[in-house]
């Protein structure tokens, strides 16, 4: 698991590089300490991997924490270890656990 986000130097750039190299992976954006939304790495809600920080005033992927995983098994273990009890699938990319 990799974490990218708020307060991390070059978080947007590093997350975009990770997405480009791990296109079959998954990303969780937490809404609270106990719930979040699961996306495929290449979900359209996350933009394309060429999108540069603040390009066309779109902001930064580094504004909120993104938890990045290589497999669904890794996500399930992380959810148990961190007591995350509600994980919704993105309605666009529908990654399903």
PyMOL commands that place a pseudoatom at each C-alpha (Angstrom):
pseudoatom trace, name=CA, resn=UNK, resi=1, chain=A, elem=C, hetatm=0, pos=[0.000, 0.000, 0.000]
pseudoatom trace, name=CA, resn=UNK, resi=2, chain=A, elem=C, hetatm=0, pos=[1.106, 3.542, -0.793]
pseudoatom trace, name=CA, resn=UNK, resi=3, chain=A, elem=C, hetatm=0, pos=[-0.312, 6.761, 0.641]
pseudoatom trace, name=CA, resn=UNK, resi=4, chain=A, elem=C, hetatm=0, pos=[-0.267, 10.095, -1.156]
pseudoatom trace, name=CA, resn=UNK, resi=5, chain=A, elem=C, hetatm=0, pos=[-1.835, 13.308, 0.018]
pseudoatom trace, name=CA, resn=UNK, resi=6, chain=A, elem=C, hetatm=0, pos=[-2.114, 16.490, 1.974]
pseudoatom trace, name=CA, resn=UNK, resi=7, chain=A, elem=C, hetatm=0, pos=[1.123, 17.943, 3.265]
pseudoatom trace, name=CA, resn=UNK, resi=8, chain=A, elem=C, hetatm=0, pos=[3.322, 15.589, 1.245]
pseudoatom trace, name=CA, resn=UNK, resi=9, chain=A, elem=C, hetatm=0, pos=[5.838, 17.167, -1.091]
pseudoatom trace, name=CA, resn=UNK, resi=10, chain=A, elem=C, hetatm=0, pos=[4.991, 16.384, -4.725]
pseudoatom trace, name=CA, resn=UNK, resi=11, chain=A, elem=C, hetatm=0, pos=[2.028, 14.187, -3.741]
pseudoatom trace, name=CA, resn=UNK, resi=12, chain=A, elem=C, hetatm=0, pos=[0.158, 14.894, -6.993]
pseudoatom trace, name=CA, resn=UNK, resi=13, chain=A, elem=C, hetatm=0, pos=[3.145, 14.028, -9.186]
pseudoatom trace, name=CA, resn=UNK, resi=14, chain=A, elem=C, hetatm=0, pos=[3.985, 10.881, -7.208]
pseudoatom trace, name=CA, resn=UNK, resi=15, chain=A, elem=C, hetatm=0, pos=[0.383, 9.673, -7.243]
pseudoatom trace, name=CA, resn=UNK, resi=16, chain=A, elem=C, hetatm=0, pos=[0.127, 10.234, -10.997]
pseudoatom trace, name=CA, resn=UNK, resi=17, chain=A, elem=C, hetatm=0, pos=[3.360, 8.280, -11.531]
pseudoatom trace, name=CA, resn=UNK, resi=18, chain=A, elem=C, hetatm=0, pos=[2.042, 5.428, -9.354]
pseudoatom trace, name=CA, resn=UNK, resi=19, chain=A, elem=C, hetatm=0, pos=[-1.245, 5.379, -11.299]
pseudoatom trace, name=CA, resn=UNK, resi=20, chain=A, elem=C, hetatm=0, pos=[0.577, 5.222, -14.647]
pseudoatom trace, name=CA, resn=UNK, resi=21, chain=A, elem=C, hetatm=0, pos=[2.653, 2.241, -13.454]
pseudoatom trace, name=CA, resn=UNK, resi=22, chain=A, elem=C, hetatm=0, pos=[-0.203, 0.430, -11.639]
pseudoatom trace, name=CA, resn=UNK, resi=23, chain=A, elem=C, hetatm=0, pos=[-3.187, 0.661, -13.956]
pseudoatom trace, name=CA, resn=UNK, resi=24, chain=A, elem=C, hetatm=0, pos=[-4.790, -2.489, -12.557]
pseudoatom trace, name=CA, resn=UNK, resi=25, chain=A, elem=C, hetatm=0, pos=[-4.613, -1.164, -8.989]
pseudoatom trace, name=CA, resn=UNK, resi=26, chain=A, elem=C, hetatm=0, pos=[-7.118, 0.519, -6.683]
pseudoatom trace, name=CA, resn=UNK, resi=27, chain=A, elem=C, hetatm=0, pos=[-7.394, 3.827, -4.830]
pseudoatom trace, name=CA, resn=UNK, resi=28, chain=A, elem=C, hetatm=0, pos=[-9.428, 4.601, -1.723]
pseudoatom trace, name=CA, resn=UNK, resi=29, chain=A, elem=C, hetatm=0, pos=[-10.348, 8.169, -0.893]
pseudoatom trace, name=CA, resn=UNK, resi=30, chain=A, elem=C, hetatm=0, pos=[-11.534, 8.295, 2.708]
pseudoatom trace, name=CA, resn=UNK, resi=31, chain=A, elem=C, hetatm=0, pos=[-14.585, 10.405, 3.528]
pseudoatom trace, name=CA, resn=UNK, resi=32, chain=A, elem=C, hetatm=0, pos=[-14.012, 9.890, 7.258]
pseudoatom trace, name=CA, resn=UNK, resi=33, chain=A, elem=C, hetatm=0, pos=[-11.835, 7.684, 9.438]
pseudoatom trace, name=CA, resn=UNK, resi=34, chain=A, elem=C, hetatm=0, pos=[-14.257, 4.798, 8.936]
pseudoatom trace, name=CA, resn=UNK, resi=35, chain=A, elem=C, hetatm=0, pos=[-15.646, 5.156, 5.414]
pseudoatom trace, name=CA, resn=UNK, resi=36, chain=A, elem=C, hetatm=0, pos=[-14.468, 5.819, 1.895]
pseudoatom trace, name=CA, resn=UNK, resi=37, chain=A, elem=C, hetatm=0, pos=[-14.924, 5.356, -1.845]
pseudoatom trace, name=CA, resn=UNK, resi=38, chain=A, elem=C, hetatm=0, pos=[-13.042, 2.748, -3.861]
pseudoatom trace, name=CA, resn=UNK, resi=39, chain=A, elem=C, hetatm=0, pos=[-11.866, 3.579, -7.390]
pseudoatom trace, name=CA, resn=UNK, resi=40, chain=A, elem=C, hetatm=0, pos=[-9.951, 1.722, -10.079]
pseudoatom trace, name=CA, resn=UNK, resi=41, chain=A, elem=C, hetatm=0, pos=[-6.595, 3.389, -10.644]
pseudoatom trace, name=CA, resn=UNK, resi=42, chain=A, elem=C, hetatm=0, pos=[-7.704, 4.678, -14.038]
pseudoatom trace, name=CA, resn=UNK, resi=43, chain=A, elem=C, hetatm=0, pos=[-11.175, 5.900, -12.975]
pseudoatom trace, name=CA, resn=UNK, resi=44, chain=A, elem=C, hetatm=0, pos=[-12.351, 8.940, -14.924]
pseudoatom trace, name=CA, resn=UNK, resi=45, chain=A, elem=C, hetatm=0, pos=[-13.145, 10.699, -11.631]
pseudoatom trace, name=CA, resn=UNK, resi=46, chain=A, elem=C, hetatm=0, pos=[-9.397, 10.836, -10.999]
pseudoatom trace, name=CA, resn=UNK, resi=47, chain=A, elem=C, hetatm=0, pos=[-8.580, 12.303, -14.412]
pseudoatom trace, name=CA, resn=UNK, resi=48, chain=A, elem=C, hetatm=0, pos=[-5.948, 10.885, -16.722]
pseudoatom trace, name=CA, resn=UNK, resi=49, chain=A, elem=C, hetatm=0, pos=[-2.420, 10.157, -15.568]
pseudoatom trace, name=CA, resn=UNK, resi=50, chain=A, elem=C, hetatm=0, pos=[-0.985, 12.988, -17.704]
pseudoatom trace, name=CA, resn=UNK, resi=51, chain=A, elem=C, hetatm=0, pos=[-2.871, 15.650, -15.748]
pseudoatom trace, name=CA, resn=UNK, resi=52, chain=A, elem=C, hetatm=0, pos=[-0.372, 17.951, -14.086]
pseudoatom trace, name=CA, resn=UNK, resi=53, chain=A, elem=C, hetatm=0, pos=[-0.995, 19.689, -10.782]
pseudoatom trace, name=CA, resn=UNK, resi=54, chain=A, elem=C, hetatm=0, pos=[-3.096, 22.863, -11.131]
pseudoatom trace, name=CA, resn=UNK, resi=55, chain=A, elem=C, hetatm=0, pos=[-3.356, 22.372, -14.906]
pseudoatom trace, name=CA, resn=UNK, resi=56, chain=A, elem=C, hetatm=0, pos=[-6.316, 24.407, -16.182]
pseudoatom trace, name=CA, resn=UNK, resi=57, chain=A, elem=C, hetatm=0, pos=[-7.151, 25.277, -12.542]
pseudoatom trace, name=CA, resn=UNK, resi=58, chain=A, elem=C, hetatm=0, pos=[-8.163, 21.668, -11.810]
pseudoatom trace, name=CA, resn=UNK, resi=59, chain=A, elem=C, hetatm=0, pos=[-6.262, 21.642, -8.526]
pseudoatom trace, name=CA, resn=UNK, resi=60, chain=A, elem=C, hetatm=0, pos=[-4.227, 18.803, -7.116]
pseudoatom trace, name=CA, resn=UNK, resi=61, chain=A, elem=C, hetatm=0, pos=[-4.658, 15.099, -6.405]
pseudoatom trace, name=CA, resn=UNK, resi=62, chain=A, elem=C, hetatm=0, pos=[-2.580, 15.799, -3.302]
pseudoatom trace, name=CA, resn=UNK, resi=63, chain=A, elem=C, hetatm=0, pos=[-5.280, 17.836, -1.528]
pseudoatom trace, name=CA, resn=UNK, resi=64, chain=A, elem=C, hetatm=0, pos=[-6.721, 14.755, 0.182]
pseudoatom trace, name=CA, resn=UNK, resi=65, chain=A, elem=C, hetatm=0, pos=[-5.186, 11.446, 1.169]
pseudoatom trace, name=CA, resn=UNK, resi=66, chain=A, elem=C, hetatm=0, pos=[-5.364, 8.620, -1.356]
pseudoatom trace, name=CA, resn=UNK, resi=67, chain=A, elem=C, hetatm=0, pos=[-4.616, 5.060, -0.241]
pseudoatom trace, name=CA, resn=UNK, resi=68, chain=A, elem=C, hetatm=0, pos=[-3.306, 3.007, -3.161]
pseudoatom trace, name=CA, resn=UNK, resi=69, chain=A, elem=C, hetatm=0, pos=[-3.349, -0.770, -3.417]
pseudoatom trace, name=CA, resn=UNK, resi=70, chain=A, elem=C, hetatm=0, pos=[-2.115, -3.390, -5.853]
pseudoatom trace, name=CA, resn=UNK, resi=71, chain=A, elem=C, hetatm=0, pos=[-4.823, -5.959, -5.095]
pseudoatom trace, name=CA, resn=UNK, resi=72, chain=A, elem=C, hetatm=0, pos=[-8.267, -6.452, -3.564]
pseudoatom trace, name=CA, resn=UNK, resi=73, chain=A, elem=C, hetatm=0, pos=[-6.738, -8.823, -1.010]
pseudoatom trace, name=CA, resn=UNK, resi=74, chain=A, elem=C, hetatm=0, pos=[-4.464, -6.021, 0.172]
pseudoatom trace, name=CA, resn=UNK, resi=75, chain=A, elem=C, hetatm=0, pos=[-7.520, -3.720, 0.532]
pseudoatom trace, name=CA, resn=UNK, resi=76, chain=A, elem=C, hetatm=0, pos=[-9.448, -6.265, 2.584]
pseudoatom trace, name=CA, resn=UNK, resi=77, chain=A, elem=C, hetatm=0, pos=[-6.531, -6.719, 4.996]
pseudoatom trace, name=CA, resn=UNK, resi=78, chain=A, elem=C, hetatm=0, pos=[-6.089, -2.954, 5.316]
pseudoatom trace, name=CA, resn=UNK, resi=79, chain=A, elem=C, hetatm=0, pos=[-9.813, -2.499, 6.069]
pseudoatom trace, name=CA, resn=UNK, resi=80, chain=A, elem=C, hetatm=0, pos=[-9.645, -5.048, 8.876]
pseudoatom trace, name=CA, resn=UNK, resi=81, chain=A, elem=C, hetatm=0, pos=[-6.408, -3.628, 10.301]
pseudoatom trace, name=CA, resn=UNK, resi=82, chain=A, elem=C, hetatm=0, pos=[-7.801, -0.059, 10.302]
pseudoatom trace, name=CA, resn=UNK, resi=83, chain=A, elem=C, hetatm=0, pos=[-11.423, -0.821, 11.260]
pseudoatom trace, name=CA, resn=UNK, resi=84, chain=A, elem=C, hetatm=0, pos=[-12.788, 0.727, 8.075]
pseudoatom trace, name=CA, resn=UNK, resi=85, chain=A, elem=C, hetatm=0, pos=[-16.340, -0.563, 7.963]
pseudoatom trace, name=CA, resn=UNK, resi=86, chain=A, elem=C, hetatm=0, pos=[-17.948, 1.233, 5.032]
pseudoatom trace, name=CA, resn=UNK, resi=87, chain=A, elem=C, hetatm=0, pos=[-16.364, 1.216, 1.603]
pseudoatom trace, name=CA, resn=UNK, resi=88, chain=A, elem=C, hetatm=0, pos=[-18.521, 2.246, -1.330]
pseudoatom trace, name=CA, resn=UNK, resi=89, chain=A, elem=C, hetatm=0, pos=[-17.704, 1.483, -4.932]
pseudoatom trace, name=CA, resn=UNK, resi=90, chain=A, elem=C, hetatm=0, pos=[-17.336, 4.419, -7.289]
pseudoatom trace, name=CA, resn=UNK, resi=91, chain=A, elem=C, hetatm=0, pos=[-20.491, 4.558, -9.390]
pseudoatom trace, name=CA, resn=UNK, resi=92, chain=A, elem=C, hetatm=0, pos=[-18.470, 5.186, -12.552]
pseudoatom trace, name=CA, resn=UNK, resi=93, chain=A, elem=C, hetatm=0, pos=[-15.661, 2.638, -12.492]
pseudoatom trace, name=CA, resn=UNK, resi=94, chain=A, elem=C, hetatm=0, pos=[-17.400, 0.047, -10.251]
pseudoatom trace, name=CA, resn=UNK, resi=95, chain=A, elem=C, hetatm=0, pos=[-14.278, -1.774, -9.008]
pseudoatom trace, name=CA, resn=UNK, resi=96, chain=A, elem=C, hetatm=0, pos=[-16.240, -4.148, -6.695]
pseudoatom trace, name=CA, resn=UNK, resi=97, chain=A, elem=C, hetatm=0, pos=[-14.683, -6.026, -3.811]
for i in range(1, 97): cmd.bond("trace and resi %d" % i, "trace and resi %d" % (i + 1))
show_as sticks, trace
zoom trace
